[in-house]
Amino acid sequence: MAVPGGRASRIMGLGAYRPARAVSNAEVCELIDSDDEWIRRRTGIVSRRFAGPDEDVVSMAVEAGARALEQAGLPGSRLDTIVLASMTHLQQSPGAAPQVAHRLGSRAAAMDVNAACAGFCHGLAVADSLVRSRTADHVLVIGSDKMTDVIDPTDRSTAFLFADGAGAVVVGPSESMGIGPVAWGSDGDLHHLIAHSASWLELRDKPDLPWPTMRMAGQEVFRWTTREVPATARTALALAGLAPADLAAFIPHQANLRIIEKVAKEIDLPPHVAIARDIVTAGNTSAASIPLAMAQLVESGEVADGGAALLIGFGAGLTQAAQVVQLP
C-alpha cells in the first residue's frame, strides 16, 4: 500500500539465534512430576533449546542482530537505533541494548523494552514510528530472552514451557507500507497472573529468601489469552485494511500450541495461511519467540518472500500487541 506524501517502513533483514543444546521432555521431567505425553498434549512442545553458562541476553542478541544486519546488507555503523526487547536481563542498570550496540560496532541510540512476551511487537511498533517520522533510517529490533535464568526447574507449572533464544529484524524506510499500524493494550489489574515469586527488594531484606523465579496461573492466563487476543488480532487486520484471507502467515507468540490453534480458529484463518508452530521444537522463548518463528517459516519455504504476516505477542503485564508485516 502506497503512503502518499510520507514514508513507510519495512523489514529489511531477519536473523535468528538458537542455542546448540536441545533439551527433550524426558530430560525436563527428571526434575518434575510429568511425562512426555502430558507435555505434548497440553502444550505441543517436544523439545526446546537451553543456553549455556557462557551465553546470556546480550550475547544471544548480538548473534541474532548480526545475522539480521547481514541479510539487510548493512554494517552496524549504519544503525540509528537499537531496541532490545527482553525480560531476563538480570542487571537492573545499565540496560543491555547499549552493550549490544557496542558489540555490533554501533554508537546508535539503544534502549531496552520490557513488555515480556509481547516485547518484540512493542519494539517493532517503536521502530516503525521512528522510521516513518524520519527520526531514524535504520532500526534494529531484537527479542532476546534466557528464560532458564528465571525459571525454577522443579516448578511443574513452568519448567517444561520456557526456553532460550534470540531473533532480530532490521527495519528501514519504504515507499509502501511494510509494517501496519499496531493494535496494543494492557490489563495491569491481572499482573499477578504471570509474575516473579518475589521482588529484588524482598530478596535484599530477606537473605534466606529463595531466588525469585517466574510463576504463572496457567488456566487463568489461557482464558485471558483466548478471550482477548483474537479481538486484538482482528483490530490489527482492520487497521492494515486486510482480511484473514489476505494473509500468507500467522505468527503469534509461541506460548502454547493449544492457544495458537484456538486463536487461529477464532479469527477464521483460511487453510492457505501458514501458522507458525515453532514452539514444538523451540519452547516458549518470550520476546524472542515471534522473530524466531518468523525465521523458521521463511527459512523452511512455507511462506514466500513479501507475503503478509499477522504478528501478535501477549504475556506478563498483562500486555499484548499486534501488527501486520510484509515478510522479508
C-alpha positions, -999 to +999 in steps of 0.1 A: +000+000+000+015+034-010+019+061+015+011+095-002+033+123+009+051+103+036+073+073+041+066+039+055+088+012+069+096-024+061+116-053+074+149-054+055+166-083+072+159-111+096+182-131+119+178-159+145+200-174+171+191-208+187+214-222+214+231-255+205+217-276+234+184-293+226+165-305+257+139-332+254+107-335+275+122-366+291+152-345+304+129-318+318+108-345+335+137-357+355+130-328+379+092-325+377+063-349+382+052-351+345+059-370+313+064-365+276+029-374+266+013-349+291+036-321+279+029-328+242-008-330+248-011-298+269+014-276+251+026-292+218+062-290+230+086-318+220+119-302+228+134-268+235+168-250+234+187-241+266+216-216+265+249-225+280+265-208+310+286-186+287+255-173+269+232-145+281+207-120+268+234-098+253+255-124+236+224-141+220+211-106+209+244-099+192+243-131+173+207-126+161+213-089+153+245-096+133+226-121+112+198-096+106+223-069+096+240-093+072+207-102+055+199-065+052+233-057+038+241-031+064+270-027+088+263-019+125+276+016+120+246+024+097+221+018+126+204+048+141+186+030+169+186-004+186+155-016+205+161-047+226+130-065+240+138-087+270+125-096+304+156-116+315+185-091+315+195-096+352+213-064+357+188-036+366+212-009+353+227-003+328+204-018+302+215-045+278+209-026+245+240-003+246+262-033+252+246-050+221+252-018+201+289-017+211+295-054+201+278-047+167+301-018+160+274+008+165+270+040+185+233+042+179+207+052+204+200+020+223+171+011+246+156-018+265+119-026+263+103-049+288+068-060+277+076-097+283+063-120+256+048-090+237+081-071+238+091-078+202+059-064+188+062-034+210+097-028+198+086-032+162+059-006+167+086+018+181+108+011+151+080+017+126+072+051+142+109+062+143+113+054+106+080+069+095+087+101+114+122+103+098+138+102+133+157+071+122+165+055+089+176+020+102+164+004+134+175-030+148+147-047+168+158-077+188+139-101+211+163-120+234+155-140+265+173-165+286+143-178+304+162-206+321+178-179+344+144-171+358+126-204+359+126-229+387+134-263+370+113-281+397+082-260+391+057-282+374+037-253+360+066-235+342+097-257+339+086-275+307+074-244+289+102-219+287+135-219+268+162-195+254+170-178+222+171-145+202+156-132+170+160-098+153+149-077+123+163-046+107+136-020+099+142+006+073+124+031+050+099+020+023+077+037-003+049+012+006+036+000+039+056-029+051+046-027+088+010-020+096-004+001+124-001-015+158-031-027+180-020-029+216-030-026+252-026-040+287-046-054+316-025-043+346-051-055+371-041-090+361-004-085+366-002-112+392-011-140+368+024-141+354+049-127+379+081-134+398+077-151+432+094-121+449+109-087+442+146-078+444+137-056+474+123-086+492+154-106+483+176-079+498+156-077+530+153-114+535+186-130+526+173-165+531+145-160+506+148-184+475+159-168+443+128-152+427+115-172+397+086-169+373+052-182+384+022-184+362-015-192+368-018-213+336-056-217+334-063-180+341-038-169+315-052-194+290-087-179+295-075-143+292-055-150+261-082-169+242-107-142+252-086-110+245-061-119+218-084-127+189-101-093+192-066-076+191-057-097+161-088-086+143-082-050+151-046-052+137-060-067+105-086-039+102-060-012+108-040-027+079-070-029+057-068-066+053-090-097+058-078-131+071-078-144+036-052-118+025-026-132+049+002-156+039+011-164+075+000-161+112+029-157+136+017-154+172+038-156+203+048-192+208+032-197+242+013-229+238+002-248+207-033-251+221-035-213+224-021-208+189-046-232+173-076-217+193-067-181+183-063-191+147-097-207+147-113-177+164-101-153+137-112-176+109-079-181+092-084-200+059-064-232+052-038-214+029-025-193+058+007-208+072+006-209+110+039-207+130+044-237+153+080-231+162+070-239+198+072-276+190+110-276+190+118-242+205+095-239+235+084-205+248+112-181+244+093-150+255+103-119+235+124-140+211+095-163+201+080-142+173+112-134+153+124-170+158+091-183+145+092-159+116+127-170+107+116-207+108+087-201+084+108-181+060+138-205+060+115-235+056+099-220+025+064-223+040+058-187+030+070-167+000+091-135+003+069-105+006+038-122+020+017-106+046+020-120+081+000-112+112+021-110+143+007-109+178+025-110+212+010-114+246+023-121+281+032-108+315+018-075+325-006-085+311+004-070+277-004-076+241+004-060+207-002-070+171+006-057+136+006-070+100+041-070+083+054-078+049+079-107+053+114-101+040 
